[in-house]
């Protein structure tokens, strides 16, 4: 069964925590499970994930802005 972990204020997470979350996803995947992690935070988070020190995690992320997704969100929030 797939599981999603939502993290609010993710822009305040230490880079080692983000690396640990990536490792957690790998361990769960290796045991046959599925874990998705949704990071919600300020635009600073997007910039942090693009930095050279975070590229390992940044390459595995999909970013989206709530402002840009208003039409899409209407399909889910009824």
C-alpha positions as CSV (number, residue, x, y, z in Angstrom):
1,X,0.0,0.0,0.0
2,X,1.5,3.4,-1.0
3,X,2.0,5.9,1.8
4,X,2.4,9.7,1.6
5,X,4.2,11.7,4.2
6,X,3.4,15.5,4.3
7,X,6.0,17.9,5.7
8,X,4.9,21.5,6.3
9,X,7.4,24.2,6.8
10,X,9.9,22.1,4.9
11,X,12.0,25.1,4.1
12,X,13.2,24.9,7.8
13,X,14.5,21.3,7.5
14,X,18.2,20.8,7.8
15,X,19.8,19.3,4.6
16,X,20.7,16.2,6.6
17,X,17.0,15.6,7.4
18,X,16.2,15.8,3.7
19,X,18.9,13.3,2.9
20,X,17.5,11.1,5.7
21,X,14.1,11.2,4.1
22,X,15.5,10.2,0.8
23,X,17.2,7.3,2.4
24,X,14.0,6.3,4.1
25,X,12.3,6.2,0.7
26,X,15.0,4.0,-0.6
27,X,14.8,1.6,2.3
28,X,11.0,1.3,1.9
29,X,11.4,0.9,-1.9
30,X,14.0,-1.9,-1.4
31,X,11.6,-3.8,0.8
32,X,8.8,-3.6,-1.8
33,X,6.9,-0.6,-0.4
34,X,6.1,2.8,-1.7
35,X,6.6,6.1,0.1
36,X,6.0,9.6,-1.4
37,X,7.1,12.7,0.5
38,X,5.3,16.0,-0.1
39,X,7.4,19.0,1.1
40,X,5.4,22.2,1.6
41,X,7.3,25.4,2.2
42,X,8.4,28.8,1.1
43,X,9.9,29.4,-2.4
44,X,13.2,29.3,-0.6
45,X,12.8,25.5,-0.5
46,X,12.8,25.3,-4.3
47,X,16.0,27.3,-4.4
48,X,17.6,25.2,-1.7
49,X,16.8,22.0,-3.6
50,X,18.5,23.4,-6.7
51,X,21.7,24.2,-4.9
52,X,24.8,22.1,-5.7
53,X,24.8,20.6,-2.1
54,X,21.3,19.4,-2.5
55,X,21.4,18.2,-6.1
56,X,21.1,14.5,-5.1
57,X,17.6,15.3,-3.7
58,X,16.7,18.1,-6.1
59,X,17.0,15.8,-9.1
60,X,14.4,13.5,-7.5
61,X,11.8,16.2,-6.8
62,X,8.9,17.8,-8.7
63,X,8.2,21.3,-7.7
64,X,5.0,23.2,-8.1
65,X,3.7,26.5,-7.0
66,X,0.2,26.7,-5.5
67,X,-0.5,29.9,-7.5
68,X,0.3,28.1,-10.7
69,X,-1.8,25.0,-9.8
70,X,-5.1,26.7,-8.9
71,X,-7.0,25.1,-11.9
72,X,-5.5,21.7,-11.1
73,X,-6.3,21.9,-7.4
74,X,-10.0,22.5,-8.1
75,X,-10.2,18.9,-9.4
76,X,-9.0,17.6,-6.0
77,X,-10.6,20.0,-3.5
78,X,-14.4,19.5,-3.8
